[in-house]
Amino acid sequence: MNHASLFSGIGGFDLAAQWMGWNNVLHVERNEFCRKILQHHFPNSTSYDDIKQFSGAPWHGRVDILTGG
């Protein structure tokens, strides 16, 4: 399962997804400190910083689970 998270914070949903064996493919978070935490724990995930500029079009058909915090 491929997981994407919006308004990710420090990655609570991402961590739970990882525990479930899901692949965290992307997260969207604008808080700089939270982004550093996410980058540390999920270095293979694509990171976006502005939900207003984020387009999910490239991810169409590639994300199975979408969470929002």
C-alpha positions in Angstrom: 0.0 0.0 0.0 1.3 3.5 -0.8 0.5 6.1 1.8 0.4 9.9 1.4 -0.2 12.4 4.2 -1.3 16.0 4.2 -0.8 18.4 7.1 1.6 15.7 8.4 3.0 17.4 11.5 5.8 15.3 12.8 4.5 12.2 11.0 2.1 10.4 13.4 0.1 8.9 10.5 3.3 8.2 8.6 4.7 6.3 11.5 1.5 4.2 11.9 1.6 3.6 8.2 5.2 2.4 8.4 4.2 0.0 11.3 1.5 -1.4 9.0 4.1 -2.1 6.3 2.8 0.6 4.0 5.2 2.7 1.9 5.1 6.4 2.7 5.4 8.1 -0.7 4.8 11.7 0.2 3.9 14.2 2.9 2.8 17.8 2.8 3.8 20.0 5.8 4.7 23.7 6.0 6.2 23.8 9.5 10.0 23.8 9.1 10.8 21.9 12.3 8.2 19.2 11.4 9.7 19.0 7.9 13.1 18.2 9.4 11.6 15.5 11.5 9.8 14.0 8.5 12.9 14.1 6.4 14.9 12.4 9.1 12.5 9.5 9.6 11.2 9.2 6.0 14.1 10.2 3.8 12.7 8.3 0.8 9.3 10.2 0.8 8.7 13.1 -1.4 8.2 16.3 0.6 6.0 19.2 -0.2 5.8 22.4 1.9 2.7 24.2 0.6 -0.7 22.6 0.3 -1.9 25.5 -1.8 0.8 24.7 -4.5 0.6 20.9 -4.1 -0.9 19.0 -7.1 -1.8 15.4 -6.6 -2.1 14.9 -10.3 1.4 13.2 -10.7 0.3 10.8 -7.9 -3.0 9.8 -9.5 -3.3 6.0 -9.4 -0.1 5.7 -7.3 -1.5 6.4 -3.8 -3.8 3.9 -2.0 -4.2 5.7 1.3 -4.5 9.4 2.0 -4.4 10.8 5.5 -4.7 14.3 6.9 -3.8 15.6 10.2 
